[in-house]
Amino acid sequence: MSAPPDDHFRQSYFEHYAAVLRFVRRRAHPLNVDDIVSETFTVAWVKRRTLPAEPLPWLYKTARNVMLNSARAIDRQHALEVRIATFEPHSAPDESAALDRHLDVRAAFATLSIADQEVLALDVWEDLDARSAAAVIGCSRATYSMRLTRARRRLAALLTEDHVPFADARRAAGAALPQTLPTR
């Protein structure tokens, strides 16, 4: 009698482990990824008898909840993003514009609210349809679509505002950084 839930869990694990791993890698500190994925599938094992027929959105939601419960992981991720955003590597001239644009997008993304970051990530990184993404967040499809539209507008506004570009602000901030940071 317990074989079907066990088989369903096993199949879900083998089919969706890589997707859950990618989902977590994009959101958590690298040192926490394995623990978060492990905890996600531990919860799935415990709830294997009620695991949905299409478990991927449920697994994403579970992974999201595990990450939200890990405040230290989020703090470490933000600290790392600050260090990366303020580090100016020397690039070839033809690559510098693309690198600056990438860093501008990354910096603008980091200034968005966690909710905006989440809906954009589900759309762009996870490539989920609106129904599945709404299930991950725990809202209706219409609510998710509206949140996505608003998040896109806010990101676009940050990237087109008439103020000092993020790259120039980073260079100015870099001059005030302690000398212990790498300056290659």
Backbone bond lengths (Angstrom), bond angles and torsions (degrees), N, CA, C in turn:
res aa  C-N    CA-C-N  psi(-1)  N-CA   C-N-CA  omega(-1)  CA-C   N-CA-C  phi
1 M - - - 1.446 - - 1.527 111.62 -
2 S 1.343 117.26 -30.24 1.457 119.67 179.07 1.522 112.22 -87.16
3 A 1.325 118.31 -5.21 1.466 121.63 -178.74 1.526 112.79 -64.27
4 P 1.349 120.86 -46.29 1.466 118.21 -179.17 1.533 113.95 -59.11
5 P 1.352 120.48 -46.46 1.465 118.28 176.97 1.531 112.06 -62.62
6 D 1.334 116.66 -37.80 1.461 119.60 178.63 1.523 110.54 -64.97
7 D 1.326 116.28 -42.56 1.466 120.25 178.68 1.524 110.91 -64.94
8 H 1.333 116.34 -41.31 1.469 120.29 178.74 1.526 110.17 -63.44
9 F 1.333 117.13 -42.66 1.462 120.00 177.06 1.526 110.05 -60.79
10 R 1.319 116.56 -48.94 1.465 121.87 -178.19 1.533 110.25 -57.48
11 Q 1.319 116.66 -46.16 1.464 121.34 179.31 1.532 110.19 -63.59
12 S 1.320 117.02 -43.08 1.465 121.42 178.81 1.518 110.89 -62.01
13 Y 1.317 116.02 -41.64 1.460 121.11 179.70 1.531 110.23 -60.87
14 F 1.325 116.62 -51.95 1.467 120.01 -177.23 1.526 112.25 -67.11
15 E 1.320 117.87 -34.94 1.468 121.01 -178.72 1.524 112.92 -77.82
16 H 1.328 118.43 -32.09 1.459 120.31 -168.82 1.526 115.04 -118.02
17 Y 1.319 118.10 -1.87 1.464 119.79 -178.64 1.528 110.88 -56.25
18 A 1.325 117.36 -48.36 1.471 120.64 -177.08 1.525 111.28 -62.23
19 A 1.328 117.92 -39.97 1.468 120.89 179.54 1.525 110.96 -65.98
20 V 1.321 117.30 -42.13 1.472 120.68 178.47 1.528 109.65 -66.00
21 L 1.321 117.00 -40.40 1.463 120.89 177.99 1.527 110.43 -60.11
22 R 1.334 118.02 -46.26 1.472 120.92 178.27 1.526 110.41 -62.20
23 F 1.332 116.63 -43.14 1.465 122.36 179.71 1.528 110.20 -56.26
24 V 1.324 117.04 -46.40 1.464 121.76 -177.31 1.529 110.70 -73.65
25 R 1.330 117.49 -39.97 1.474 120.28 179.97 1.518 112.07 -57.35
26 R 1.311 116.80 -33.74 1.462 120.41 -178.46 1.523 112.79 -76.08
27 R 1.308 117.77 -13.22 1.454 120.46 -171.96 1.518 115.11 -121.45
28 A 1.303 118.18 -18.71 1.464 120.23 -172.47 1.523 111.18 -118.62
29 H 1.306 114.87 160.64 1.458 121.47 175.14 1.526 108.20 -61.48
30 P 1.324 117.78 137.81 1.470 120.32 -177.20 1.526 114.25 -53.43
31 L 1.308 117.94 -32.25 1.462 120.04 179.78 1.527 112.89 -71.07
32 N 1.325 116.80 -17.41 1.468 120.83 -177.73 1.523 113.76 -101.03
33 V 1.323 117.46 -10.13 1.468 121.08 -172.59 1.526 112.27 -56.79
34 D 1.326 117.42 -52.17 1.470 119.95 -177.06 1.525 111.86 -60.89
35 D 1.334 116.58 -41.00 1.463 119.86 179.48 1.531 111.45 -64.18
36 I 1.326 116.54 -41.41 1.465 120.23 -178.56 1.526 110.75 -67.18
37 V 1.337 116.49 -44.13 1.469 119.67 178.88 1.527 110.07 -64.12
38 S 1.318 116.32 -42.10 1.464 120.42 178.52 1.525 110.91 -60.85
39 E 1.320 116.73 -45.80 1.466 120.72 179.21 1.530 110.82 -63.66
40 T 1.326 116.99 -37.89 1.467 120.78 178.30 1.525 111.02 -59.48
41 F 1.335 116.29 -46.72 1.462 118.89 -179.39 1.530 112.25 -76.57
42 T 1.321 117.42 -22.37 1.465 119.42 172.38 1.528 109.64 -66.12
43 V 1.329 116.34 -43.96 1.464 120.35 176.71 1.531 109.74 -62.25
44 A 1.330 116.41 -41.91 1.474 119.73 178.49 1.528 111.05 -61.66
45 W 1.340 116.46 -38.93 1.465 119.68 178.61 1.531 110.62 -64.23
46 V 1.327 115.54 -45.64 1.466 119.88 -179.68 1.533 110.13 -61.37
47 K 1.324 116.70 -37.05 1.469 120.90 -177.07 1.531 111.76 -101.08
48 R 1.316 117.15 21.05 1.470 120.89 -174.94 1.522 113.43 -57.77
49 R 1.314 118.46 -28.09 1.464 120.52 -179.46 1.531 111.88 -72.11
50 T 1.322 116.92 -21.18 1.469 120.66 179.77 1.530 111.97 -115.35
51 L 1.318 117.06 13.59 1.464 121.65 178.85 1.530 109.04 -61.67
52 P 1.339 118.32 129.83 1.469 119.70 -178.67 1.536 112.02 -63.98
53 A 1.312 115.82 159.80 1.468 120.74 178.86 1.526 111.00 -61.61
54 E 1.333 117.09 -38.18 1.468 123.08 174.68 1.526 106.68 -107.14
55 P 1.323 118.92 90.77 1.456 121.05 -168.53 1.530 116.24 -83.15
56 L 1.339 119.69 -11.93 1.462 119.28 -172.96 1.528 113.34 -59.03
57 P 1.343 120.34 -50.66 1.469 118.07 177.51 1.537 112.15 -58.60
58 W 1.327 117.09 -38.33 1.461 121.10 178.28 1.526 110.18 -64.10
59 L 1.331 117.49 -41.15 1.470 121.06 178.28 1.528 110.68 -65.26
60 Y 1.348 116.95 -40.98 1.464 119.95 176.00 1.531 110.30 -60.66
61 K 1.314 116.43 -44.58 1.466 119.95 -179.53 1.527 110.42 -63.69
62 T 1.321 117.09 -41.17 1.461 120.85 178.26 1.523 110.48 -63.96
63 A 1.325 116.92 -44.09 1.469 120.47 177.70 1.525 110.16 -61.90
64 R 1.313 116.65 -40.28 1.465 121.06 177.69 1.526 110.37 -60.39
65 N 1.312 117.00 -45.19 1.462 120.57 -179.98 1.526 111.40 -64.70
66 V 1.327 117.04 -39.38 1.468 120.43 177.16 1.529 109.44 -61.71
67 M 1.332 116.52 -42.71 1.470 119.91 179.76 1.526 111.82 -66.08
68 L 1.324 116.67 -40.42 1.460 119.70 179.71 1.525 111.65 -64.04
69 N 1.323 116.84 -29.13 1.464 121.04 178.83 1.520 112.40 -80.09
70 S 1.301 117.65 -5.07 1.459 121.70 -176.88 1.530 109.82 -109.52
71 A 1.308 116.94 77.92 1.470 121.59 -176.47 1.528 112.02 -63.12
72 R 1.304 117.64 -36.59 1.462 119.66 179.25 1.521 111.26 -62.29
73 A 1.298 117.61 -39.04 1.464 120.77 179.66 1.525 110.53 -64.25
74 I 1.321 115.93 -41.45 1.460 119.80 179.27 1.524 110.14 -65.12
75 D 1.339 117.39 -42.56 1.463 120.52 179.02 1.523 111.34 -61.56
76 R 1.325 116.88 -43.10 1.468 119.69 178.98 1.523 110.91 -65.20
77 Q 1.315 117.63 -37.15 1.460 120.72 179.32 1.528 110.08 -63.81
78 H 1.317 117.30 -44.22 1.459 120.61 179.84 1.529 111.11 -64.32
79 A 1.318 117.48 -40.29 1.460 120.36 178.33 1.521 110.76 -62.65
80 L 1.311 116.98 -40.53 1.458 120.98 178.32 1.527 110.71 -65.47
81 E 1.324 117.54 -42.15 1.462 120.56 179.49 1.526 111.19 -61.73
82 V 1.326 117.16 -37.70 1.459 120.45 177.94 1.523 110.09 -64.20
83 R 1.326 117.00 -44.99 1.466 120.27 179.04 1.522 111.38 -62.50
84 I 1.323 117.38 -42.13 1.464 120.61 -179.70 1.530 110.24 -66.65
85 A 1.330 116.81 -42.85 1.460 120.49 -177.89 1.520 112.39 -65.82
86 T 1.332 118.60 -28.86 1.460 120.74 -178.19 1.518 113.15 -93.52
87 F 1.311 118.21 -7.68 1.459 121.96 179.02 1.520 108.70 -85.24
88 E 1.317 117.19 125.80 1.458 122.53 -179.48 1.522 110.42 -108.86
89 P 1.313 118.78 96.00 1.460 119.76 177.21 1.525 110.59 -72.83
90 H 1.321 115.71 152.42 1.457 119.80 175.16 1.513 107.89 -80.99
91 S 1.310 116.41 124.70 1.459 121.67 -178.34 1.517 109.60 -120.63
92 A 1.296 115.42 160.44 1.455 120.03 172.72 1.524 107.67 -65.39
93 P 1.347 118.72 147.20 1.468 120.52 -176.61 1.527 114.05 -54.34
94 D 1.333 117.97 -37.75 1.457 119.39 -177.93 1.527 112.10 -71.70
95 E 1.322 118.51 -18.99 1.459 121.90 179.26 1.521 112.45 -94.26
96 S 1.318 118.06 -16.75 1.463 120.19 -171.55 1.527 112.82 -65.59
97 A 1.325 118.71 -37.88 1.468 120.02 -179.97 1.526 110.72 -65.53
98 A 1.329 116.53 -43.36 1.467 119.82 178.63 1.520 110.55 -65.76
99 L 1.326 117.00 -39.66 1.459 120.85 178.39 1.523 110.48 -64.78
100 D 1.344 117.10 -44.31 1.462 120.02 177.85 1.528 110.90 -60.73
101 R 1.326 117.11 -41.82 1.467 120.07 179.59 1.531 110.25 -64.04
102 H 1.331 115.71 -42.89 1.466 120.09 177.83 1.530 110.15 -60.42
103 L 1.322 116.49 -45.20 1.465 120.07 -179.59 1.524 111.09 -68.35
104 D 1.350 116.67 -34.75 1.465 119.69 175.97 1.527 110.81 -62.37
105 V 1.328 116.50 -44.83 1.471 120.16 179.02 1.519 109.81 -63.98
106 R 1.327 116.27 -43.62 1.467 120.39 179.73 1.534 110.97 -62.05
107 A 1.331 116.24 -44.02 1.463 119.98 179.61 1.530 110.91 -66.15
108 A 1.328 117.13 -41.45 1.467 120.33 178.08 1.526 110.11 -63.78
109 F 1.323 116.57 -43.17 1.465 121.55 178.46 1.527 110.13 -59.06
110 A 1.333 116.74 -41.35 1.469 121.11 -178.24 1.527 112.00 -66.27
111 T 1.341 117.84 -24.64 1.464 119.73 179.96 1.527 112.35 -83.21
112 L 1.328 116.85 -13.80 1.466 119.93 177.63 1.528 110.17 -69.30
113 S 1.303 115.76 159.12 1.465 119.90 175.70 1.525 109.05 -65.37
114 I 1.327 115.67 159.11 1.465 120.71 177.85 1.532 109.91 -57.97
115 A 1.326 117.05 -39.07 1.469 120.76 -179.66 1.530 110.95 -63.39
116 D 1.344 117.16 -42.96 1.468 120.20 177.73 1.525 110.86 -65.36
117 Q 1.332 116.92 -43.12 1.464 120.38 178.33 1.523 110.25 -58.59
118 E 1.316 115.82 -41.31 1.460 120.11 -176.17 1.527 112.28 -65.75
119 V 1.335 118.02 -46.13 1.467 118.61 -178.83 1.525 111.09 -67.54
120 L 1.333 117.40 -36.91 1.462 119.74 177.27 1.525 111.14 -66.30
121 A 1.323 116.96 -40.96 1.465 120.73 -179.94 1.526 111.36 -65.16
122 L 1.322 117.31 -41.39 1.465 119.83 178.60 1.528 110.88 -63.22
123 D 1.326 116.42 -34.82 1.460 120.64 179.91 1.530 111.53 -76.08
124 V 1.321 117.58 -49.96 1.465 121.45 -172.38 1.522 112.24 -85.69
125 W 1.321 117.73 -51.93 1.466 120.57 -174.35 1.517 112.50 -77.96
126 E 1.329 116.64 -44.01 1.459 119.60 -175.44 1.523 112.40 -90.33
127 D 1.349 116.69 -15.91 1.461 122.15 177.68 1.533 111.68 54.72
128 L 1.334 115.11 41.88 1.468 119.67 178.98 1.522 110.13 -85.61
129 D 1.324 116.49 147.55 1.456 119.23 171.87 1.530 107.62 -73.65
130 A 1.327 115.70 166.92 1.469 120.56 -174.75 1.526 112.27 -59.34
131 R 1.327 117.46 -38.76 1.471 120.65 -178.98 1.520 110.78 -63.48
132 S 1.322 116.98 -47.02 1.468 120.60 -178.63 1.526 111.39 -68.00
133 A 1.332 116.67 -42.28 1.464 119.82 179.27 1.526 110.67 -63.38
134 A 1.321 116.90 -39.78 1.469 120.59 177.52 1.520 110.54 -62.01
135 A 1.324 117.00 -37.64 1.469 120.53 178.65 1.522 110.85 -65.94
136 V 1.333 117.45 -37.32 1.464 120.97 178.72 1.522 110.27 -63.31
137 I 1.324 116.23 -44.90 1.467 121.08 -177.32 1.522 111.61 -78.44
138 G 1.320 116.62 -27.34 1.457 119.97 -179.74 1.511 112.69 89.22
139 C 1.337 116.21 40.98 1.463 120.60 178.43 1.527 108.43 -139.07
140 S 1.327 116.03 178.22 1.467 119.61 178.18 1.525 110.06 -76.60
141 R 1.328 115.68 162.80 1.462 120.50 178.59 1.527 110.42 -62.04
142 A 1.325 117.20 -40.59 1.467 121.04 -179.82 1.529 110.78 -63.75
143 T 1.329 116.61 -42.18 1.465 120.57 178.55 1.522 110.37 -63.59
144 Y 1.327 116.40 -44.35 1.468 120.00 178.00 1.535 110.59 -59.79
145 S 1.332 117.12 -45.53 1.468 120.90 -178.72 1.524 111.14 -61.23
146 M 1.331 116.81 -40.52 1.464 120.23 178.47 1.528 110.35 -66.84
147 R 1.336 117.51 -43.14 1.468 120.85 178.32 1.523 110.81 -61.27
148 L 1.330 116.71 -40.31 1.463 121.14 179.57 1.525 110.51 -64.68
149 T 1.322 116.94 -45.16 1.464 120.82 178.69 1.523 110.66 -59.59
150 R 1.315 116.78 -45.93 1.469 120.74 -179.40 1.529 111.45 -66.39
151 A 1.320 117.15 -39.92 1.470 120.47 178.91 1.525 110.36 -64.38
152 R 1.328 117.14 -41.19 1.475 120.39 177.33 1.519 110.69 -61.55
153 R 1.329 116.69 -42.34 1.475 120.36 179.11 1.527 110.82 -62.80
154 R 1.341 116.53 -43.58 1.466 119.29 -179.10 1.527 110.95 -64.98
155 L 1.331 117.36 -40.71 1.463 120.31 178.25 1.526 110.24 -64.85
156 A 1.318 117.30 -44.88 1.466 120.91 178.77 1.526 110.77 -60.97
157 A 1.331 116.89 -40.18 1.463 120.29 179.00 1.523 111.07 -63.34
158 L 1.317 117.17 -41.09 1.465 120.06 178.17 1.523 111.51 -63.69
159 L 1.312 116.74 -34.52 1.463 120.66 -177.48 1.521 112.96 -82.43
160 T 1.336 118.03 -14.31 1.461 120.00 -179.09 1.521 113.22 -115.88
161 E 1.334 117.88 1.47 1.463 120.20 -179.18 1.519 110.15 -60.94
162 D 1.331 115.25 147.96 1.458 121.45 -179.46 1.523 110.12 -89.96
163 H 1.304 116.10 72.48 1.458 121.00 176.36 1.516 108.00 -144.22
164 V 1.327 116.30 -176.41 1.459 120.46 -178.66 1.524 108.91 -58.03
165 P 1.341 118.35 125.36 1.464 119.84 178.72 1.518 111.43 -58.68
166 F 1.329 116.17 152.57 1.458 121.05 -179.59 1.521 111.44 -56.35
167 A 1.324 117.64 -39.90 1.466 120.33 -178.08 1.524 110.38 -61.96
168 D 1.371 117.53 -42.93 1.460 120.10 178.48 1.522 111.14 -66.08
169 A 1.323 116.68 -38.61 1.466 120.52 177.97 1.522 110.31 -64.11
170 R 1.329 117.17 -39.19 1.468 120.43 178.13 1.521 110.67 -64.12
171 R 1.357 116.23 -41.75 1.465 118.63 179.53 1.534 110.24 -62.58
172 A 1.331 116.11 -42.32 1.462 119.85 179.15 1.524 110.56 -64.64
173 A 1.320 116.83 -41.52 1.463 120.73 178.85 1.519 110.31 -67.48
174 G 1.322 117.28 -34.08 1.458 121.25 -179.23 1.511 112.46 -62.66
175 A 1.328 117.69 -31.05 1.459 120.55 179.19 1.518 111.39 -65.99
176 A 1.331 117.26 -26.01 1.461 121.06 -178.42 1.523 112.94 -93.86
177 L 1.328 117.84 1.44 1.464 120.48 -178.16 1.517 111.24 -75.01
178 P 1.336 117.55 151.03 1.457 120.49 175.67 1.524 110.24 -61.13
179 Q 1.305 116.54 151.13 1.457 121.46 -177.03 1.521 113.35 -70.44
180 T 1.329 118.81 -4.61 1.463 120.57 -178.49 1.522 112.42 -76.15
181 L 1.340 117.92 -14.86 1.459 119.99 177.76 1.520 109.60 -76.80
182 P 1.324 118.12 147.10 1.459 120.40 178.25 1.520 110.32 -61.93
183 T 1.334 117.36 138.22 1.466 121.54 -177.60 1.515 111.75 -125.17
184 R 1.301 118.61 31.35 1.472 121.81 -178.95 1.480 111.95 -53.52
